[in-house]
Each structure stands twice: as structure tokens, then as C-alpha cells.
Amino acid sequence: MDIVNTPVEEILKYLLQRQILFMINERVIKQGKLILFKQNNYCVDLHLHQHKKEGLLIYTIPIPFNIAKSSYSVLFDYRLAALVKNNDRLLQMVKNVAPARKTKFYDTLLTIRLEPV
């Protein structure tokens, strides 16, 4: 899978050089200024410059199944229903498969919100 010329690349270009918050269930998990992004297999490495810490932080997120954009935020959809395109039979089959490892992105929404300047 390649993110070149996809909505993922378009959104990440839009977020470059902006202060952003990464939130899951209304809880901030990371924040900083997006300096650079690059694809790493099925993930995207985001290079963030943080206010309080020296240097760059590399935050890796999986490529989302679906994306939604509003004026001040972007939703990266990792829900299983988005993966199977709301096919109920297939959704039940996918839910019966145990995940290979525990991850905070499993069956959730990641909100990337622009920080007010």
C-alpha cells in the first residue's frame, strides 16, 4: 500500500507546520508541531517538534481505513466496521479473530485537532 496521491497524503500535507493534538476518546495522547511525515510499510511516521521537550519525537500511526475532515480536525477511522464497509456478516467474522498484539488504535477513532494559535 502506498499513500502517494491519496487522501491520507493530502491531509498530512494540510497538517504540516501546524500545532496538532492527537486524541483518542477525548484524551490527548500526543501533541506537537508536525514537521515531517513518511510512510513506513503500513504505517506513517510523524515527526513532531514538542514545546516542552528538546528535539523531535517520531510518532508512528497505522494508515487509517477511512478519513473524515472538518475545519479544525481530522478523523482517522480505525473501526472494524470501516474496514469491512459495514458488512455485518464480515464484521462478526473479523471480531472473532484475536488481534496479534494490543494497540490503542484497535477499533477506535483517532482525532487530530489543530491547536488554536
C-alpha positions as CSV (number, residue, x, y, z in Angstrom):
1,M,0.0,0.0,0.0
2,D,1.3,3.4,-0.9
3,I,-0.1,6.8,0.4
4,V,1.1,8.8,-2.6
5,N,-1.8,10.7,-4.2
6,T,-4.3,9.5,-1.6
7,P,-6.5,11.4,0.9
8,V,-4.0,10.4,3.6
9,E,-1.2,12.3,1.9
10,E,-3.4,15.3,1.2
11,I,-4.5,15.5,4.9
12,L,-0.9,15.2,6.2
13,K,0.3,17.9,3.8
14,Y,-2.5,20.1,5.1
15,L,-1.3,19.5,8.7
16,L,2.4,20.2,8.0
17,Q,3.9,23.0,10.1
18,R,0.8,23.2,12.4
19,Q,0.4,22.6,16.1
20,I,-1.8,19.5,16.4
21,L,-3.2,17.3,19.2
22,F,-3.8,13.5,18.8
23,M,-6.8,12.4,20.7
24,I,-8.5,9.1,21.4
25,N,-11.8,9.1,23.3
26,E,-11.3,12.9,24.1
27,R,-7.9,12.1,25.7
28,V,-4.8,13.8,24.4
29,I,-2.2,11.1,23.6
30,K,0.4,13.3,21.8
31,Q,0.9,16.9,20.7
32,G,3.3,19.0,18.8
33,K,4.1,20.7,15.6
34,L,4.1,18.3,12.6
35,I,7.5,18.8,10.8
36,L,7.7,15.8,8.5
37,F,5.8,12.6,7.6
38,K,6.9,9.5,5.7
39,Q,5.4,6.1,5.0
40,N,6.9,3.1,6.8
41,N,5.2,-0.1,5.4
42,Y,1.6,0.1,6.6
43,C,2.2,2.9,9.0
44,V,3.1,6.6,8.8
45,D,5.9,8.1,10.8
46,L,5.1,11.6,12.0
47,H,8.0,13.8,13.2
48,L,6.8,16.2,15.8
49,H,8.5,19.1,17.5
50,Q,7.2,19.4,21.0
51,H,7.0,22.6,23.0
52,K,8.4,21.4,26.3
53,K,11.0,18.8,25.1
54,E,14.2,19.2,23.1
55,G,14.5,17.5,19.7
56,L,12.0,15.6,17.6
57,L,9.6,12.9,18.5
58,I,8.7,10.3,15.9
59,Y,5.2,9.1,16.4
60,T,4.1,6.1,14.3
61,I,0.4,5.6,13.4
62,P,-1.2,3.0,11.1
63,I,-2.7,4.0,7.8
64,P,-6.4,4.5,8.6
65,F,-9.3,2.6,6.9
66,N,-11.2,5.9,6.4
67,I,-10.7,9.6,6.8
68,A,-13.1,12.5,7.6
69,K,-12.1,16.2,7.7
70,S,-13.7,19.2,9.2
71,S,-12.5,22.8,9.6
72,Y,-10.4,22.2,12.8
73,S,-10.0,18.4,13.0
74,V,-9.4,15.2,11.1
75,L,-10.8,11.8,12.0
76,F,-8.7,8.7,11.2
77,D,-11.1,5.8,11.4
78,Y,-9.6,2.5,12.7
79,R,-13.0,0.9,13.5
80,L,-13.6,-2.6,12.2
81,A,-16.9,-1.5,10.6
82,A,-14.9,0.9,8.4
83,L,-12.6,-1.9,7.4
84,V,-15.4,-4.2,6.3
85,K,-17.5,-1.4,4.8
86,N,-20.4,-2.1,7.3
87,N,-20.9,-5.7,6.1
88,D,-22.4,-7.2,9.3
89,R,-21.5,-10.9,8.5
90,L,-17.9,-10.0,7.7
91,L,-17.8,-7.7,10.8
92,Q,-18.7,-10.6,13.1
93,M,-16.0,-12.8,11.5
94,V,-13.4,-10.1,11.9
95,K,-14.3,-9.6,15.6
96,N,-13.8,-13.3,16.2
97,V,-10.2,-13.0,15.2
98,A,-8.0,-12.1,18.1
99,P,-5.6,-9.2,17.4
100,A,-1.9,-10.1,17.1
101,R,-1.0,-7.6,19.7
102,K,-2.7,-5.0,21.8
103,T,-2.7,-1.5,20.3
104,K,-4.6,1.7,21.3
105,F,-5.8,2.1,17.6
106,Y,-7.7,-1.1,17.6
107,D,-11.4,-0.4,16.7
108,T,-11.2,3.3,17.6
109,L,-11.3,6.8,16.1
110,L,-8.2,9.0,16.2
111,T,-8.9,12.7,16.2
112,I,-6.2,15.0,15.0
113,R,-7.2,18.5,16.1
114,L,-5.5,21.8,15.2
115,E,-4.4,23.7,18.2
116,P,-5.6,27.3,18.4
117,V,-2.8,29.7,17.7
